[in-house]
């Protein structure tokens, strides 16, 4: 007679015994070795201290290194901007002075008025527009040996005499953004003097009157 399930007998009960033994061993193994990730655990005190130290180190690095370097890069870029702008500024003024008349009083007011009205867009532009940064305009006479000497209009007798060359430069301008932020001395910008020969256009007419 055949029966379903486990047969009563030495062989059938042996299977039951082996199954029970394996189950007990698995339960004991789980008890000895709990799961690797049973659930969220509170951070250890050492981990909290490490996170706090990292935050303090970043704050010190940012305030002492990253922020000053960022401002230094900005200020150096501004100074380079002014450097190139002043070069173009003096060249433009020299071209204007060479093609416009020399004023008998030597004031070069026409050149100064033109340059103050045509200051290129740059940092501290208002200093050049208001005269806080000086603009130097000088006229010269070329000597027989090729050297230049300051032009003296009063030395002309009888005929109309004109200078041979003109120079335009910048004076009394300093870049002070370093000194205001980093407590460093101001940077003096070179005069960037441009000298060009006088040209024929716009000097004086036959009577000596200034032609714009």
VOPA-822736 format. One line per field, with one value per residue (C-alpha): residue number from 1; x negated, y, z; residue in three letters. Coordinates in Angstrom, 3 decimals. Layout:
num NUM ...
xx X ...
yy Y ...
zz Z ...
residu ala ...
***
This chain:
num 1 2 3 4 5 6 7 8 9 10 11 12 13 14 15 16 17 18 19 20 21 22 23 24 25 26 27 28 29 30 31 32 33 34 35 36 37 38 39 40 41 42 43 44 45 46 47 48 49 50 51 52 53 54 55 56 57 58 59 60 61 62 63 64 65 66 67 68 69 70 71 72 73 74 75 76 77 78 79 80 81 82 83 84 85 86 87 88 89 90 91 92 93 94 95 96 97 98 99 100 101 102 103 104 105 106 107 108 109 110 111 112 113 114 115 116 117 118 119 120 121 122 123 124 125 126 127 128 129 130 131 132 133 134 135 136 137 138 139 140 141 142 143 144 145 146 147 148 149 150 151 152 153 154 155 156 157 158 159 160 161 162 163 164 165 166 167 168 169 170 171 172 173 174 175 176 177 178 179 180 181 182 183 184 185 186 187 188 189 190 191 192 193 194 195 196 197 198 199 200 201 202 203 204 205 206 207 208 209 210 211 212
xx 0.000 -1.385 -1.101 -1.784 -4.305 -6.914 -6.833 -6.977 -10.188 -13.847 -14.482 -11.603 -12.349 -15.965 -14.998 -12.925 -15.821 -18.264 -15.847 -15.401 -19.140 -19.851 -17.170 -18.662 -22.123 -20.822 -19.064 -22.220 -24.290 -21.898 -22.042 -25.819 -26.120 -23.432 -22.745 -25.358 -22.843 -20.165 -19.069 -20.261 -22.680 -23.483 -26.866 -29.736 -31.128 -34.400 -32.573 -30.864 -34.186 -35.709 -32.815 -33.187 -36.935 -36.431 -33.956 -36.352 -39.245 -37.170 -36.107 -39.736 -40.912 -38.129 -38.653 -42.454 -43.282 -40.397 -38.716 -41.919 -43.094 -39.729 -39.899 -43.545 -42.619 -39.840 -42.096 -44.954 -42.504 -41.262 -44.826 -45.644 -42.464 -43.593 -47.110 -45.960 -43.291 -45.777 -48.119 -45.329 -44.283 -47.688 -48.101 -44.724 -45.576 -48.944 -47.309 -44.861 -47.592 -49.713 -46.883 -45.507 -46.953 -49.452 -48.073 -50.396 -50.087 -51.280 -48.316 -47.198 -43.661 -42.213 -44.067 -43.104 -39.443 -39.420 -41.083 -38.821 -35.808 -37.097 -38.317 -37.938 -35.652 -37.749 -38.054 -38.588 -37.407 -36.116 -39.610 -40.714 -37.504 -37.666 -41.416 -42.233 -44.628 -46.855 -47.352 -50.692 -50.999 -54.420 -55.741 -59.323 -61.730 -64.134 -67.746 -70.226 -71.760 -68.361 -67.737 -64.566 -64.273 -61.123 -59.442 -59.537 -56.988 -58.338 -61.650 -59.978 -60.539 -58.689 -57.501 -55.184 -57.048 -55.605 -56.845 -58.323 -56.820 -54.388 -54.219 -51.204 -51.418 -49.666 -50.741 -49.556 -47.448 -47.721 -45.808 -44.563 -42.320 -45.092 -45.696 -42.027 -41.478 -44.857 -46.457 -49.170 -50.773 -49.139 -50.485 -51.772 -50.846 -53.631 -53.023 -52.894 -54.250 -53.609 -55.727 -54.729 -55.882 -53.598 -51.656 -50.544 -46.793 -45.174 -48.107 -47.691 -46.756 -48.921 -47.911 -48.810 -45.184 -44.554 -42.558 -40.624
yy 0.000 3.397 6.488 10.149 12.238 10.734 6.972 5.546 3.703 4.133 5.779 8.264 9.334 9.805 12.460 14.262 14.197 15.579 18.404 19.401 19.330 21.600 24.078 24.289 24.914 27.744 29.379 29.242 30.695 33.637 34.259 34.304 36.479 39.185 40.959 43.443 46.307 45.788 49.436 53.048 53.625 56.910 58.334 57.658 60.609 60.357 60.829 63.945 65.425 64.671 66.436 69.484 69.659 69.484 72.376 74.525 73.742 74.719 77.995 78.877 77.931 79.942 83.063 82.944 81.701 81.376 84.724 86.844 85.109 85.793 89.504 89.643 88.178 90.760 93.693 92.565 92.280 95.811 97.154 95.443 96.975 100.458 99.778 99.070 101.796 104.506 103.438 103.927 107.143 108.826 107.672 109.104 112.408 112.579 112.038 114.825 117.208 116.505 117.381 120.427 123.824 124.790 127.466 130.419 130.414 126.803 125.681 123.054 123.594 122.264 118.956 118.673 119.372 116.725 114.093 114.684 114.327 111.092 109.011 105.295 103.184 101.840 101.769 105.246 106.886 109.906 110.763 111.440 113.304 115.650 116.292 114.386 112.338 114.820 114.950 116.307 117.864 119.155 120.555 120.231 121.652 119.323 120.460 120.015 117.021 115.308 115.916 117.546 120.665 122.310 124.538 128.263 130.251 133.574 132.917 133.181 136.554 137.777 134.574 131.902 129.106 125.828 122.964 119.941 117.267 116.833 114.437 113.359 111.486 110.834 112.045 111.771 108.653 105.732 102.470 102.297 99.226 97.065 99.557 99.786 96.007 94.362 97.321 97.488 100.665 102.139 101.199 104.139 103.802 104.818 108.005 106.058 109.112 109.115 111.388 112.006 114.580 117.497 117.217 119.891 119.804 122.280 124.451 128.138 130.167 132.859 135.376 133.052 132.397 128.933 126.733 123.965
zz 0.000 -1.046 1.123 0.390 2.359 4.570 4.992 8.421 8.699 9.378 6.024 6.237 9.802 8.842 6.329 8.935 11.349 8.808 7.871 11.513 12.103 9.120 10.256 13.731 12.314 10.085 13.032 15.119 12.264 11.871 15.606 15.600 12.461 12.308 8.964 7.764 7.470 10.085 9.885 10.314 13.140 14.829 13.762 16.033 18.035 16.103 12.775 14.134 15.195 11.763 9.994 12.241 11.655 7.878 8.041 10.068 7.726 4.682 6.305 7.128 3.619 1.977 4.079 4.052 0.547 -1.926 -1.240 -1.332 -4.515 -6.151 -5.329 -6.391 -9.777 -10.200 -9.247 -11.484 -14.389 -13.705 -13.617 -16.936 -18.366 -17.286 -18.574 -22.136 -22.087 -21.086 -23.895 -26.445 -24.685 -25.028 -28.635 -29.564 -27.877 -29.639 -33.036 -32.302 -31.135 -34.217 -36.601 -34.773 -34.200 -31.565 -29.259 -28.798 -25.006 -24.877 -22.797 -25.312 -24.078 -27.324 -26.881 -23.208 -23.955 -26.677 -24.513 -21.504 -23.777 -25.317 -22.378 -23.190 -21.030 -18.150 -14.376 -12.818 -16.033 -14.119 -12.882 -16.454 -17.269 -14.283 -14.401 -11.188 -13.322 -15.101 -18.865 -20.055 -23.507 -24.545 -27.827 -29.024 -31.551 -33.323 -33.144 -36.019 -34.237 -34.042 -30.343 -29.064 -26.954 -25.571 -28.117 -27.309 -29.282 -28.024 -29.788 -33.180 -34.835 -37.858 -39.476 -38.123 -36.417 -35.272 -33.140 -34.838 -32.570 -29.695 -26.763 -24.727 -21.435 -18.125 -14.696 -11.080 -11.522 -9.105 -8.956 -5.349 -5.267 -3.815 -1.019 -0.068 0.197 0.821 2.665 0.011 -1.385 -4.499 -7.915 -9.970 -13.637 -16.073 -18.101 -21.396 -23.207 -26.953 -29.195 -32.814 -35.402 -36.108 -39.350 -41.767 -41.142 -38.781 -37.695 -38.337 -41.329 -42.881 -40.208 -37.346 -36.347 -34.922 -37.263 -35.405
residu unk unk unk unk unk unk unk unk unk unk unk unk unk unk unk unk unk unk unk unk unk unk unk unk unk unk unk unk unk unk unk unk unk unk unk unk unk unk unk unk unk unk unk unk unk unk unk unk unk unk unk unk unk unk unk unk unk unk unk unk unk unk unk unk unk unk unk unk unk unk unk unk unk unk unk unk unk unk unk unk unk unk unk unk unk unk unk unk unk unk unk unk unk unk unk unk unk unk unk unk unk unk unk unk unk unk unk unk unk unk unk unk unk unk unk unk unk unk unk unk unk unk unk unk unk unk unk unk unk unk unk unk unk unk unk unk unk unk unk unk unk unk unk unk unk unk unk unk unk unk unk unk unk unk unk unk unk unk unk unk unk unk unk unk unk unk unk unk unk unk unk unk unk unk unk unk unk unk unk unk unk unk unk unk unk unk unk unk unk unk unk unk unk unk unk unk unk unk unk unk unk unk unk unk unk unk unk unk unk unk unk unk
***
